[in-house]
Amino acid sequence: MGLEMMGFTKTILDALWIDPADYQSQLSAAVSELRQAGINVMIYNHQLCVLSKELWPFARKSISDWKNIYMRECDSAAFRE
């Protein structure tokens, strides 16, 4: 699950923030390991444009409207659905 920007997160964002681009290989490895163990994997709170395409099938769109805000880099409709 990606970082949720709510509550005290905003006040200590500098201490908590890790750019998703910096942990793609670790996330991919974790998804692979969990799948091999038979665990149903789902990734939340990540926009598709910040995930490698191999992880897209595991990404889930939030049911919360306020979490479905996109960065400019994700303006393409392909990244939104």
C-alpha positions as CSV (number, residue, x, y, z in Angstrom):
1,M,0.0,0.0,0.0
2,G,1.3,3.4,-0.9
3,L,1.6,6.3,1.5
4,E,-1.7,7.9,2.3
5,M,-1.4,11.7,2.4
6,M,-3.6,12.3,5.4
7,G,-3.3,13.1,9.1
8,F,0.1,13.6,10.5
9,T,1.7,12.4,7.2
10,K,1.7,15.9,5.8
11,T,3.5,17.3,8.7
12,I,6.4,14.8,8.5
13,L,6.3,14.1,4.8
14,D,10.1,14.8,4.4
15,A,10.9,12.0,6.8
16,L,8.4,9.5,5.3
17,W,8.4,10.1,1.5
18,I,10.1,7.5,-0.7
19,D,9.7,8.0,-4.4
20,P,7.9,5.0,-5.9
21,A,10.5,4.9,-8.7
22,D,13.1,4.1,-6.1
23,Y,11.5,0.9,-4.9
24,Q,10.1,-0.7,-8.1
25,S,12.5,-3.6,-8.0
26,Q,11.7,-4.4,-4.3
27,L,8.0,-4.1,-5.0
28,S,8.2,-6.4,-8.0
29,A,10.2,-8.9,-6.0
30,A,7.7,-8.8,-3.1
31,V,4.8,-9.3,-5.5
32,S,6.5,-12.2,-7.2
33,E,7.4,-13.9,-3.8
34,L,3.8,-13.4,-2.5
35,R,2.3,-14.9,-5.7
36,Q,4.6,-17.9,-5.5
37,A,3.3,-18.5,-2.0
38,G,-0.3,-18.4,-3.3
39,I,-1.2,-15.1,-1.8
40,N,-3.6,-12.8,-3.7
41,V,-1.6,-9.6,-4.2
42,M,-3.2,-6.2,-4.6
43,I,-1.4,-2.8,-4.7
44,Y,-3.3,0.2,-3.4
45,N,-2.6,4.0,-3.5
46,H,-0.3,3.9,-6.4
47,Q,-1.0,5.5,-9.8
48,L,-0.3,3.3,-12.8
49,C,2.2,5.9,-14.2
50,V,4.5,5.3,-11.2
51,L,4.3,1.5,-11.4
52,S,6.2,-0.7,-13.8
53,K,3.8,-2.3,-16.3
54,E,4.4,-5.7,-14.9
55,L,2.7,-4.5,-11.7
56,W,-0.4,-3.0,-13.4
57,P,-2.5,-6.2,-13.0
58,F,-2.1,-6.0,-9.2
59,A,-3.0,-2.3,-8.9
60,R,-6.4,-1.5,-7.6
61,K,-8.3,1.8,-8.0
62,S,-9.4,3.3,-4.8
63,I,-13.1,3.5,-4.0
64,S,-12.5,6.8,-2.3
65,D,-12.9,9.8,-4.7
66,W,-10.3,11.9,-2.8
67,K,-7.7,9.2,-3.5
68,N,-8.3,9.3,-7.2
69,I,-6.3,12.5,-7.9
70,Y,-3.7,12.2,-10.6
71,M,-0.3,13.8,-11.1
72,R,0.3,15.7,-14.4
73,E,2.5,12.8,-15.5
74,C,-0.5,10.5,-15.2
75,D,-2.9,12.6,-17.4
76,S,-3.1,10.0,-20.1
77,A,-6.4,8.1,-20.0
78,A,-4.4,4.8,-20.2
79,F,-3.1,5.5,-16.7
80,R,-6.4,6.3,-15.1
81,E,-8.6,3.3,-15.8
